[in-house]
Amino acid sequence: MDYSSEHQIATSVLVIGTGGAGLRAAIELAERGVDVLVVGKRAKGDAHTTLAAGGINAALATMDPEDTWQQHAADTIKESYLLARPETVRIVTENAARGIDDLQRWGMPFARESDGRISQRFFGAHTYRRTAFAGDYTGLEIQRTIVNRAAQLGVQILDTCYVTRILVHDNVVFGAYGFDLDNGRRYVFHADAIILAAGGHTRIWRRTSSRRDENTGDSFRLALLAGGRIRDPELVQFHPSGLIEPENAAGTLVSEAARGEGGILRNAAGERFMTRYDPERMELSTRDRVALAAYTEIKEGRGTAHGGVWLDVSHLPRETIMQRLPRVYQTMLELQMLDITRDPIEIAPTAHYSMGGVWVRSHDHGTDVEGLYAIGEASSGLHGANRLGGNSLIELFVYGRIVGEAVARYSAELSAQRRSPGALADARSEVDELLATDGKENVRALQRALRDAMTEHAGVVRDDAGIRTGLSDLDRIEERMTHIGVHPDPAGFQDLAHAFDLRSSAIAARATLEAALERRETRGCHNRSDYPELDPDLRVNLVWSGPGRIEREGIPEVPDDIARLMREVSTAGKLVE
């Protein structure tokens, strides 16, 4: 190619990802007068954050005066099955109220009580009501609010830009390389620091709440190739309620709010099956238990004809459904012509959230690479083996602010920046070589093969033989990946993007399978039918730094003021396969 046509852009900070995490960090930087550019592969108004339906957590105590950030921390660590980093949890829960204040200041339309207090509702396994919301469009309203705030501050946002490589010299970041999805134009970004906010890896399963070209593991690949590591890739949350039909929308979430407002789960025989799995909390049990319960019902032959279970809200007052669950009502009408005020919804567990992610330090979310930070679902440390509903959104606003502050300081204190022509040449030739391929293998078909392998061998329940089969399948897929053909056309360079998505997904799949093999226990979302008990010696984070390289990272003890607020997590009846 003619390299003079590469568009050179210099900025103090480059943010990769235009969702809640990336934009919150950009807002902090802009408010501090730091030059920042945000790039994303999909339109900023349509980032993954818009799909978050249920709510955002903070111990505001507007409904339950007894609530405290310490109790929020205790609930978070307890539900993480002790794999959350205590310092990360403290930072998020202690700063959560400030995150809500920021959103309110920027115009977020939270639901309120008649006296003006912010309404808060229960989400499964919280001790008190601490989830603030806006109908069941919370994520959409948050994204609108922060896109508006970013616009007020003049934050530059570049949509349809696909970042292929983070540029590093001597373990220090100096920029990134990418291309425009519409016209293929190349970009060379020069930056003091990079904030990686490009989401998780749930799209590597067949049924997922992520949409077609998001959460394909981009963060894993970008961080790994830059010299970073991945923590707990095997810990993936399967949301209990994903749609089964239509096929092109399989995995679309039915908000947890449907259970929070009183929805009932039944099997094909009409039994309210949660009585078998968590008779105390029933449908308000933790996500991992409800997902496992539904999986078990289906696996043991008590599922519906399409391989699901029923979620029924038809007994609730119509007014409640319209006010509290408008998005569920609308979605079901659009996708299935189903009226949830009269009929139950057919659901099954769906890959929903990456609880692991890029390895980061708790205090500033910096990585092993100087100048590279990761936030949001791309990062790790808060959720452990089971994420509390509503915690993912507040994490964005706490760490978005903290990382923005840390990066502003890092950029200001940088005395010089060295670049590497070699690193840039490698990034350039990677794109050139892919564009020159004309093999017989179809990228989309290989993506499907990879998703099939992960669904079959690393889904809700796993075992040694299955994981090893998954690794063998992945070996074959990676071999076939050397024979792909990439053919951009006048409609754009999506084919090239899919090829990079596939490379990211293969790395994420290998990390997940190898860590799942290593975690020989059942803990939270990670169910090993051949190791049904929790192993106290595996109260560690597994850190993956490439094929065959896993280290165990010890977890500090939980501080006394939080530990004494934790209730015992029973593992009885945990695995029912």
C-alpha positions in Angstrom: 0.0 0.0 0.0 1.0 3.7 -0.2 1.9 4.4 3.4 1.5 8.1 2.8 -2.2 7.5 2.8 -2.1 6.4 6.4 -3.9 8.9 8.5 -1.6 10.0 11.4 -3.4 11.2 14.5 -1.6 12.4 17.7 -3.4 12.6 21.0 -2.4 12.5 24.7 -4.7 9.6 25.4 -6.4 7.1 23.1 -9.4 5.3 24.5 -10.4 2.1 22.7 -14.2 1.5 23.1 -17.1 3.9 23.2 -19.2 2.2 25.8 -19.8 3.4 29.4 -16.3 2.7 30.6 -14.5 4.3 27.7 -16.6 7.4 27.6 -16.5 7.9 31.4 -12.7 7.8 31.3 -12.7 10.3 28.3 -15.1 12.7 30.2 -12.7 12.7 33.2 -9.7 13.4 31.0 -11.5 16.2 29.1 -12.7 17.8 32.4 -9.0 17.8 33.4 -8.0 19.5 30.1 -6.3 16.5 28.7 -6.4 15.8 24.9 -8.3 12.5 24.4 -9.6 10.6 21.4 -12.1 7.8 21.7 -12.4 5.1 18.9 -15.0 2.3 18.5 -15.9 -0.3 16.0 -19.6 0.4 16.3 -21.5 3.7 16.6 -21.1 5.4 20.0 -24.9 5.5 20.5 -25.1 1.8 20.0 -22.3 0.6 22.3 -22.9 -2.6 24.3 -23.7 -0.6 27.4 -27.1 0.3 25.8 -28.2 -3.4 26.3 -27.8 -3.3 30.1 -31.4 -3.4 31.3 -31.6 -4.0 35.0 -29.8 -1.2 36.9 -26.7 0.2 38.5 -25.7 -0.5 42.1 -24.7 1.8 44.9 -25.5 1.7 48.7 -27.5 5.0 48.6 -29.8 3.8 51.4 -32.7 5.6 49.8 -35.0 2.6 50.4 -33.2 0.7 53.1 -31.5 3.1 55.5 -29.4 0.2 57.0 -27.5 -0.3 53.8 -23.8 0.7 53.7 -20.9 0.4 51.2 -19.4 -2.2 53.5 -22.5 -4.4 53.2 -22.4 -3.9 49.4 -18.7 -5.0 49.5 -19.5 -8.0 51.6 -22.3 -9.1 49.2 -20.0 -8.7 46.2 -17.2 -10.8 47.8 -19.6 -13.4 49.0 -21.1 -13.8 45.6 -17.7 -13.9 44.0 -17.1 -17.1 45.8 -14.1 -15.3 47.4 -12.3 -14.8 44.1 -12.9 -11.0 43.9 -9.9 -8.8 44.8 -10.9 -7.2 48.1 -9.2 -3.9 47.3 -11.0 -3.6 43.9 -14.3 -4.4 45.7 -13.6 -1.7 48.3 -12.8 0.9 45.7 -15.9 0.2 43.7 -18.4 0.0 46.6 -16.9 3.0 48.5 -17.0 5.2 45.4 -20.3 4.0 44.0 -22.5 6.8 45.4 -20.1 9.3 43.8 -20.6 7.5 40.4 -24.4 7.9 40.8 -23.9 11.6 41.7 -21.9 12.1 38.5 -24.7 10.6 36.4 -27.3 12.7 38.1 -25.3 15.9 37.5 -25.2 15.1 33.8 -28.9 14.6 33.6 -29.5 10.8 34.0 -33.3 10.2 34.4 -33.3 7.8 37.3 -36.6 6.4 38.5 -37.7 8.2 41.7 -40.1 7.8 44.5 -42.9 10.3 45.0 -40.8 12.3 47.4 -37.9 12.6 44.9 -35.6 9.9 46.3 -33.9 7.7 43.8 -35.8 4.4 43.6 -33.8 1.3 44.3 -34.9 -2.3 43.8 -33.6 -5.7 44.7 -31.4 -7.6 42.3 -30.7 -11.3 43.1 -28.6 -11.9 46.2 -28.3 -8.3 47.5 -28.9 -7.9 51.2 -30.8 -4.6 50.6 -32.4 -2.7 47.8 -29.5 -0.9 46.1 -30.1 -1.1 42.4 -31.0 2.3 40.8 -32.7 2.1 37.4 -34.5 3.9 34.6 -37.4 1.5 33.7 -35.6 -1.4 32.1 -33.7 0.9 29.8 -31.0 1.8 32.3 -28.0 1.1 30.0 -29.6 3.0 27.1 -30.2 6.1 29.3 -26.7 5.9 30.8 -25.2 5.8 27.3 -27.3 8.8 26.1 -26.3 10.7 29.2 -22.6 10.2 28.8 -22.6 10.7 25.0 -24.3 14.0 25.6 -21.7 14.9 28.4 -18.8 14.0 26.1 -20.3 16.2 23.3 -20.6 19.1 25.7 -16.9 18.7 26.5 -16.0 18.5 22.8 -14.5 14.9 23.2 -13.5 13.6 19.8 -15.1 10.2 19.0 -14.2 8.2 15.9 -16.8 5.6 15.0 -16.3 2.6 12.7 -12.6 2.4 13.5 -11.2 -1.0 14.1 -8.0 -1.1 16.2 -5.8 -4.1 15.2 -2.7 -3.6 17.4 -1.4 -1.6 20.3 2.0 -0.2 19.5 4.7 -0.9 22.2 8.4 -0.2 22.4 10.4 -1.7 25.4 7.2 -2.5 27.2 6.0 1.1 26.9 2.9 2.1 24.9 3.3 4.7 22.2 0.2 4.3 20.1 -2.1 2.0 18.1 -2.9 0.9 14.5 -6.2 0.4 12.9 -8.5 0.9 9.9 -11.8 2.4 9.0 -14.6 -0.2 8.6 -16.3 1.7 5.8 -13.5 2.6 3.5 -10.4 0.7 4.7 -8.4 3.9 5.4 -5.5 3.1 7.8 -4.9 5.0 11.0 -1.7 5.4 13.0 -2.5 6.8 16.4 0.4 8.3 18.5 -0.5 8.5 22.2 1.1 8.8 25.6 -1.3 6.3 27.1 -4.0 3.9 26.0 -7.2 2.9 27.9 -8.6 -0.4 26.7 -12.3 -0.5 27.1 -13.3 -2.9 24.3 -15.5 -5.4 26.3 -15.3 -9.1 27.0 -15.4 -12.4 25.1 -18.9 -13.8 25.4 -19.4 -13.9 21.6 -17.3 -17.0 21.4 -20.4 -19.0 22.5 -23.3 -19.8 20.2 -26.0 -18.4 22.4 -25.0 -15.0 23.8 -26.5 -11.8 24.9 -23.9 -9.9 22.8 -24.7 -8.8 19.3 -23.1 -10.1 16.2 -19.8 -8.3 16.1 -19.1 -7.3 19.7 -17.4 -9.0 22.7 -15.3 -11.2 20.4 -12.3 -11.1 22.7 -10.7 -8.0 21.1 -9.4 -6.8 24.5 -7.7 -10.2 25.2 -5.9 -10.1 21.9 -4.8 -6.5 22.0 -3.6 -6.7 25.6 -1.8 -10.1 25.1 0.1 -9.0 21.9 1.1 -5.8 23.7 2.6 -7.8 26.6 -0.3 -7.9 29.0 -1.9 -11.0 30.7 -5.4 -12.3 31.2 -6.9 -13.1 34.6 -9.7 -15.7 35.1 -10.8 -16.1 31.5 -12.7 -19.3 32.5 -15.1 -17.4 34.8 -17.9 -16.4 32.4 -21.4 -15.7 33.6 -24.2 -17.4 31.9 -27.3 -15.3 32.3 -30.3 -17.5 33.2 -32.7 -15.9 30.7 -31.8 -15.6 27.1 -34.3 -16.0 24.2 -34.1 -19.2 22.1 -36.0 -17.9 19.1 -35.8 -16.4 16.6 -32.4 -17.9 15.6 -30.9 -14.6 14.6 -31.7 -13.2 18.0 -30.8 -16.3 20.1 -29.4 -15.3 23.4 -31.1 -11.9 23.5 -31.6 -11.1 27.2 -34.8 -11.0 29.1 -33.9 -8.6 31.8 -33.3 -9.9 35.3 -35.8 -7.3 36.3 -38.5 -9.8 35.1 -37.5 -12.1 38.0 -36.9 -9.1 40.3 -40.4 -7.9 39.9 -41.9 -11.4 40.7 -41.5 -13.5 37.5 -41.8 -17.3 38.1 -39.7 -20.0 36.4 -41.4 -23.3 35.4 -40.3 -26.4 33.5 -42.2 -28.1 30.7 -44.4 -29.9 33.3 -45.4 -26.6 34.9 -43.3 -27.2 38.0 -41.8 -24.2 39.8 -38.4 -25.8 39.7 -36.4 -23.3 41.9 -37.9 -25.0 44.9 -35.4 -27.8 44.2 -32.3 -25.5 43.9 -32.8 -22.6 46.3 -36.1 -22.8 48.2 -35.3 -19.7 50.2 -34.5 -17.2 47.5 -36.3 -19.0 44.6 -36.2 -16.9 41.4 -34.2 -14.2 43.3 -31.3 -16.6 43.8 -27.9 -15.8 42.3 -27.4 -15.8 38.5 -25.1 -18.9 38.6 -27.6 -20.9 40.5 -30.6 -20.0 38.4 -28.6 -20.6 35.2 -27.4 -24.0 36.5 -31.0 -24.9 37.7 -32.4 -24.1 34.2 -29.5 -26.0 32.5 -30.1 -29.0 34.7 -33.9 -29.1 34.1 -33.3 -29.0 30.3 -30.4 -31.5 30.5 -32.5 -34.0 32.5 -35.4 -33.8 30.0 -37.8 -31.5 31.8 -37.2 -28.6 29.3 -39.5 -27.3 26.6 -39.6 -28.6 23.0 -37.0 -26.0 21.9 -34.7 -26.8 24.8 -35.7 -24.1 27.3 -37.8 -23.4 30.4 -40.6 -20.9 30.9 -40.4 -17.5 32.6 -43.8 -16.2 33.4 -44.8 -12.7 34.4 -48.4 -12.9 33.2 -49.7 -13.0 36.8 -48.3 -9.5 37.5 -50.6 -6.5 37.2 -50.5 -5.1 33.6 -49.5 -1.7 35.1 -46.4 -3.2 36.7 -45.3 -4.8 33.5 -45.7 -1.6 31.5 -44.0 0.6 34.1 -41.2 -1.7 35.3 -40.6 -4.0 32.3 -41.4 -1.9 29.2 -38.3 -3.1 27.3 -39.1 -6.8 27.8 -42.7 -6.2 26.7 -41.6 -4.4 23.6 -38.8 -6.8 22.7 -41.1 -9.9 22.9 -43.8 -8.2 20.8 -41.2 -7.3 18.1 -39.3 -10.6 18.0 -42.0 -13.1 18.6 -45.4 -11.3 18.6 -45.7 -12.5 22.2 -47.7 -10.6 24.8 -46.0 -11.2 28.1 -49.0 -9.9 30.0 -50.8 -13.1 28.8 -48.1 -15.7 27.8 -44.8 -17.0 29.3 -41.4 -16.5 27.7 -39.3 -19.5 26.6 -35.7 -19.0 27.8 -32.4 -20.8 28.3 -29.0 -19.8 29.8 -26.9 -17.6 27.6 -23.3 -16.4 27.7 -23.6 -13.0 29.2 -20.6 -11.5 30.9 -16.8 -12.0 31.1 -16.0 -11.8 34.8 -12.3 -12.3 34.1 -10.4 -10.1 31.7 -7.1 -8.2 31.3 -4.9 -8.4 34.4 -4.9 -5.0 36.1 -3.7 -3.4 39.4 -6.5 -2.6 41.8 -5.6 0.9 42.6 -5.4 2.3 39.0 -6.2 -0.5 36.6 -2.8 -0.3 35.0 -1.5 -3.4 33.3 1.9 -5.1 32.9 2.6 -2.6 30.1 3.5 0.9 31.0 0.9 3.4 29.7 -1.7 0.7 29.1 -4.8 0.6 31.3 -8.0 -1.6 31.0 -11.5 -0.8 32.4 -15.0 -2.2 32.3 -15.7 -5.7 31.0 -12.2 -5.7 29.5 -10.7 -5.7 32.9 -10.8 -8.1 35.9 -10.8 -8.2 39.7 -14.3 -7.2 40.9 -16.5 -10.1 40.1 -14.7 -13.3 40.8 -16.7 -16.4 40.1 -20.1 -14.8 40.2 -21.1 -11.2 39.4 -23.9 -9.4 41.3 -26.5 -8.0 38.9 -26.0 -4.2 38.6 -22.3 -4.2 39.6 -21.0 -4.1 36.1 -22.5 -0.7 35.4 -21.2 1.0 38.6 -17.7 -0.4 37.9 -17.6 1.7 34.7 -18.3 4.9 36.6 -15.9 4.3 39.5 -12.9 3.1 37.5 -13.6 5.3 34.5 -13.1 8.3 36.8 -10.1 6.8 38.7 -8.3 5.7 35.5 -9.0 9.0 33.8 -7.3 10.7 36.8 -4.3 8.2 36.8 -3.8 8.5 33.0 -3.9 12.3 33.1 -1.1 12.2 35.7 0.9 9.6 33.7 0.7 11.7 30.6 1.7 14.9 32.3 4.7 13.3 33.9 6.0 11.6 30.8 9.4 13.2 30.0 9.7 11.7 26.5 8.2 9.0 24.3 10.2 6.6 22.1 8.6 5.1 19.1 9.4 1.9 17.3 9.4 1.8 13.5 9.5 -2.0 13.8 6.3 -2.3 15.9 4.5 -0.1 13.4 5.8 -2.1 10.4 4.6 -5.3 12.1 1.1 -3.9 12.6 1.0 -2.6 9.0 2.1 -5.9 7.5 -0.4 -7.9 9.6 -3.2 -6.0 7.8 -1.5 -6.2 4.4 -1.1 -10.0 4.7 -4.7 -10.5 5.7 -5.9 -8.4 2.8 -3.7 -10.5 0.4 -5.2 -13.9 1.5 -7.3 -15.8 -0.9 -7.8 -19.2 0.8 -10.8 -21.5 0.6 -11.8 -21.1 4.3 -14.7 -18.8 5.1 -14.1 -16.6 8.2 -17.8 -16.7 9.2 -17.9 -20.5 9.0 -14.8 -20.8 11.2 -16.4 -18.4 13.8 -19.4 -20.7 13.9 -17.2 -23.7 14.3 -15.4 -22.0 17.2 -18.7 -21.0 18.9 -20.0 -24.6 18.5 -16.9 -26.0 20.1 -17.1 -23.6 23.1 -20.8 -24.2 23.5 -20.4 -28.0 23.5 -17.2 -28.2 25.6 -17.0 -25.1 27.8 -20.6 -24.1 28.5 -22.5 -24.0 31.8 -21.1 -27.4 32.9 -17.6 -28.7 31.9 -15.4 -31.7 32.5 -11.9 -32.8 31.7 -12.7 -34.9 28.6 -14.9 -32.2 27.1 -12.4 -29.4 27.7 -9.6 -31.5 26.0 -11.9 -32.2 23.1 -12.5 -28.4 22.9 -8.8 -27.8 22.7 -8.4 -30.4 20.0 -11.2 -28.7 18.0 -9.5 -25.3 18.5 -6.2 -26.7 17.2 -8.0 -27.8 14.0 -9.8 -24.4 13.7 -6.5 -22.5 14.1 -5.0 -24.7 11.4 -7.9 -23.9 9.1 -7.5 -20.2 9.9 -4.2 -20.2 8.0 -6.2 -20.8 4.8 -8.8 -18.0 5.0 -9.8 -15.6 2.3 -10.5 -11.9 3.0 -12.4 -10.0 0.3 -13.4 -6.4 1.1 -16.1 -5.0 -1.2 -17.7 -1.7 -2.0 -20.0 -2.1 1.1 -16.9 -1.9 3.4 -14.1 -3.8 5.1 -16.3 -5.9 7.4 -14.6 -9.0 6.0 -11.3 -7.8 7.3 -12.8 -7.0 10.7 -14.3 -10.5 10.9 -10.9 -12.0 10.3 -9.5 -10.0 13.2 -12.5 -10.9 15.3 -11.8 -14.5 14.6 -8.1 -14.2 15.7 -9.3 -12.5 18.9 -11.9 -15.2 19.5 -9.3 -18.0 19.0 -7.0 -16.4 21.7 -10.0 -15.9 24.0 -11.1 -19.5 23.5 -7.7 -21.0 24.2 -7.3 -18.9 27.4 -10.8 -20.0 28.5 -10.3 -23.7 27.8 -6.8 -23.8 29.4 -7.9 -22.0 32.5 -11.1 -24.1 32.8 -8.9 -27.2 32.6 -6.7 -25.9 35.4 -9.6 -24.9 37.7 -10.4 -28.4 39.0 -13.3 -27.5 41.2 -16.9 -26.2 41.1 -17.1 -22.6 42.2 -19.7 -20.0 41.2 -20.2 -19.9 37.4 -17.6 -22.6 36.9 -19.2 -26.0 37.1 -16.9 -29.1 36.7 -19.0 -32.2 36.8 -15.9 -34.3 37.5 -14.9 -32.0 40.4 -18.2 -31.1 42.0 -16.8 -29.7 45.2 -15.2 -26.3 45.9 -11.5 -26.6 46.5 -10.1 -24.2 49.2 -6.7 -24.4 47.6 -8.1 -23.0 44.4 -9.1 -19.7 46.1 -6.7 -18.1 43.6 -7.0 -16.1 40.4 -5.6 -17.9 37.3 -3.5 -15.7 35.2 -2.9 -16.7 31.6 0.0 -15.2 29.6 -0.3 -17.3 26.4 -0.7 -20.9 25.3 0.3 -23.3 28.1 1.3 -20.5 30.5 -0.9 -20.2 33.6 0.1 -18.9 37.0 -1.8 -18.9 40.3 -2.2 -15.5 41.8 -3.0 -15.4 45.6 -5.9 -13.3 46.8 -5.4 -11.1 49.9 -7.6 -11.8 53.0 -10.9 -9.9 53.2 -10.7 -7.0 55.7 -12.4 -7.7 59.1 -15.0 -4.9 58.8 -16.3 -6.5 55.5 -15.7 -10.2 56.4 -18.0 -10.0 59.5 -20.9 -8.8 57.2 -20.6 -11.8 54.9 -23.1 -14.6 55.2 -22.0 -18.2 54.5 -22.3 -19.3 50.8 -23.7 -22.8 50.8 -22.5 -25.0 48.0 -25.0 -27.7 48.8 -27.0 -28.8 45.7 -24.7 -26.6 43.6 -24.1 -29.1 40.8 -27.1 -31.2 39.9 -26.0 -32.8 36.7 
